[in-house]
């Protein structure tokens, strides 16, 4: 009787152990399934994030290309304007003449320094007189078509041991052709106004009454540049 009870008790224990193992296996399977589901969700999330990032980067690259295109177009437009200004100064002042004059001036000054020394300035010469003499000397070294611009800007060019005032002005003229053209145009306009006034005064003396437009037309027929 006792053996039977022991046998039943042992069977009950094994049954409980078997049931517990079954429960644990189910829990393990469930945990594995949850892990697989979480991995799938993570992969899907990464895929969506990667796709979102790809779209954003594509749009950013498109915007950057558009910005660079606009900048390139603006740079090309600016360069075209600078080229037009350089062509204008080349036509009006003759950039080739400026270059040859600059080279001739450097060679002449080098030969002059080797051949003879500059005469010492008188001790009583004032600073204003020395600047005037220097400006007149520089003007003699410059092409005639640049004299008007030089007279307006000569105080900006002081000269140095390496470069004279005329050389500094010629270098500036190469770098700023548009400003030279503007100065020359202004000088030409004043010259035309002066000629018109002189012409009007002359006709007034001879009592010839003519309008300003008629005087300008006569000057234009005579070949005076406007």
ABEGO torsion letter per residue (X at the ends): XAAAAAAAAAAAAAAAAAAAAAAAAAAAAAAAAAAAAAAAAAAAAAAAAAAAAAAAAAAAAAAAAAAAAAAAAAAAAAAAAAAAAAAAAAAAAGAAAAAAAAAAAAAAAAAAAAABBBBBBBAABBAAAAAAAAAAAAAAABBAAAAAAAAAAAAABAEBAABBAAAAAAAAAAABAAAAAAAAAAAAAAAAAAAAAAAAAAAAAAGBBBBAAAAAAAAAAAGBBX
